Amino acid sequence: MVIGKLKIENPFFLAPMAGVTDYAFRLICKEQGAGIVYSEFVSAHGIIRENSKTLNMIQFSEAERPIGIQIFGDEPEVMSKAAKEIVHRFDPDLIDINYGCPVPKITKKGAGSAALKDLCLMDEITAAVIETVKDRPVTVKMRAGWDKNSIVIPEAGVRLEALGVSAITLHPRTANQKYTGFADWSLIKELKNSVKIPVIGNGDIRSPNDATRMFEETGCDAIMIGRAALGNPWIFKQLNNDRDGIVSLPPSPNDLIEMCERHLQLLIEDKGEYIATNLIRKHFGWYIKGFPSAASIRKSLVSSSGIDEMREILFTMKS
Ligand SMILES: Cc1cc2nc3c(=O)[nH]c(=O)nc-3n(C[C@H](O)[C@H](O)[C@H](O)COP(=O)(O)O)c2cc1C
């Protein structure tokens, strides 16, 4: 599939996830067949202030391409400066704007899904970013509206397309819903029927069957996977296999342990032992969810004192 001039090998995208889609997880998902990966959302203010933590979140390796960097913010000028800076310093394949984050810390400043309450501000931010980033696609990831009484799809999509956005990802929950209830896929269909640019459907896909159903029910051009990839990066291989009519075997317990080891190793290379030890614990919990005696293994991994003990526990789990 194509977004702007960017060719993407397959329509199975890894969703941006704060605290999750760092270098290690993106690379693993890419290796398992994700068509494109995204950074966690990064603050436009942080970028223009040259905050080192924010800038570190943007760094990526060539092996991860194609990659989108996602930004959030509430001021057109700051957003456009930040986008320019990212392109100049890091040269990503696309810039994605976050109009979906429902977290109060973000929305109370007018960023993330708060823009769904003010389509004029959304227009201004989007136009400012597109104006600065002329040579690569600018995409948008959004929710369906602020609450059930103010659904902005498809109107917002039509406006964004007119401004020059190259693709829209829709997670069709409202901001108020956060992650409760269900994603209303009929809104993805409505959006798809209202615009010509690619529409990426997102929300509640847990299996290749769900993916097929989303393509069929909505006509979307690609799908984006978030929570179903946690502890299960193999989902991208399964989706590609399923599309090609190949039956996928679930990962074996040894595959799971080896992935835990690799994930830990990549995190150490990227962030050093201290940070890696803390970050890996939640991933361990996700990887071993379906493992025999998962609860006791999780407990020992989570309470382990450091890298050596973690590695030893993983080693003894191997059959
Ligand atoms: C831990 C976590 C962090 C997330 N962070 C972001 C983010 O930084 N940017 C964003 O656009 N969406 C973020 N999301 C939302 C996901 O990208 C996705 O839209 C949502 O999880 C619905 O898709 P799913 O049902 O496949 O999980 C996050 C979701 C989770 C679970």
The ligand as an ORCA input file, in Angstrom:
! r2SCAN-3c Opt
* xyz 0 1
  C      -0.161      1.393     26.630
  C      -0.778      2.180     25.505
  C      -0.188      3.347     25.096
  C      -0.731      4.084     24.026
  N      -0.082      5.202     23.574
  C      -0.517      5.816     22.450
  C       0.243      6.861     21.845
  O       1.324      7.238     22.302
  N      -0.274      7.448     20.714
  C      -1.471      7.049     20.172
  O      -1.883      7.593     19.146
  N      -2.187      6.063     20.721
  C      -1.736      5.421     21.815
  N      -2.428      4.364     22.326
  C      -3.648      3.915     21.627
  C      -3.300      2.823     20.602
  O      -2.431      3.325     19.612
  C      -4.582      2.265     19.941
  O      -5.227      3.311     19.261
  C      -5.545      1.670     20.955
  O      -4.867      0.823     21.865
  C      -6.659      0.868     20.248
  O      -6.111     -0.173     19.472
  P      -6.092     -1.709     20.006
  O      -7.513     -2.093     20.318
  O      -5.499     -2.486     18.871
  O      -5.261     -1.729     21.251
  C      -1.932      3.637     23.407
  C      -2.531      2.463     23.847
  C      -1.978      1.733     24.882
  C      -2.648      0.451     25.306
*
